[in-house]
């Protein structure tokens, strides 16, 4: 069996993914990373791992390697700045197009569930109103069918990603949990209209590793939104209140959109077009979501209470990326 190429291995999900693949296969893992020093595991002494130190913008250096790849997992992303579209669209597409159709059996491309509507189709607002990150992900997702190896593509759409550990970087939402939970005494008194899915990075790794080692039989592009069953914002607050305070609050004040708008004005909070859209849309839920259980696998973090107990600690917010 041929090598598995992974981009984005230095991130939160990437660390869990490498760990999971090492447990399941003896295939070579080629990690294309810009900053190998960010890898928080002993890759230098592992016979399966080879680090290709470089940037997605330097693919010409690795052209011969790309032709040898059997499975490509594209998790690297640029979160903002002048390079966002060049990396998230142009270079990801260039990498896909540089793979050998006679050798590569699957490309697993990481997008984000934020670019999709509830029916799983692309949100027009993601292309029109999104931040550079959102618009670049939406644009690349829209163009997946144009790739020469489109029939090999499996698109992964994580919902809100939580996770991290002492030997793995914390995701951005996880790093914000301890600070948010400091205000639970106030937040638990509010009633908010909204809903969402979450997924732990360990469970993303379980699904992606399973798909990488067991390519789906139907032609691509195939699409998988990853998440646990939807939670309302009020359920989130009640779960947090139960974990931290022993029980949820009985009396709650509805936080209407109008009141939220007044608070934004009073506190001079800067809101972009995408922020405004998200406030109006509110329910980022999907008709079909996938978790490890969908594939007959054990789920590492099936409930939000499990996650809050682990990540509601002050040291998480100060962790390194």
Number of C-alpha atoms within 10 A of each C-alpha: 10 14 20 23 24 24 23 21 27 27 23 23 27 26 23 26 26 20 16 19 21 16 10 11 13 13 15 18 23 21 25 24 22 20 14 16 10 15 19 14 15 8 14 10 9 10 10 15 20 16 19 19 12 16 15 22 16 11 18 13 13 15 13 13 16 23 15 17 25 21 25 25 25 23 21 24 21 18 15 14 9 9 13 19 22 15 20 27 21 15 17 23 19 16 18 24 15 20 24 16 16 9 14 21 19 26 27 25 26 21 26 21 27 21 25 22 18 15 11 18 12 18 16 14 18 23 18 13 16 23 17 20 19 24 23 27 26 27 18 19 21 14 12 20 14 10 15 14 21 19 17 24 25 25 21 24 24 23 24 22 24 25 24 26 15 10 12 22 25 26 22 16 13 22 25 17 18 19 16 12 20 13 10 17 13 11 20 25 20 18 17 20 14 18 17 19 23 20 26 29 25 24 29 27 21 24 24 23 23 18 15 21 15 10 17 15 7 9 12 18 19 15 16 19 22 28 27 24 17 17 17 18 18 20 17 16 21 22 20 23 20 15 17 18 14 11 13 19 17 8 10 15 11 12 13 13 13 9 11 13 13 12 12 13 12 9 8 9 10 8 11 11 13 17 14 13 15 15 15 11 11 16 19 21 25 21 10 13 20 19 24 23 15 11 12 8 13 13 19 17 18 19 15 20 16 12 16 19 12 12 22 22 15 15 10 22 19 13 15 11 14
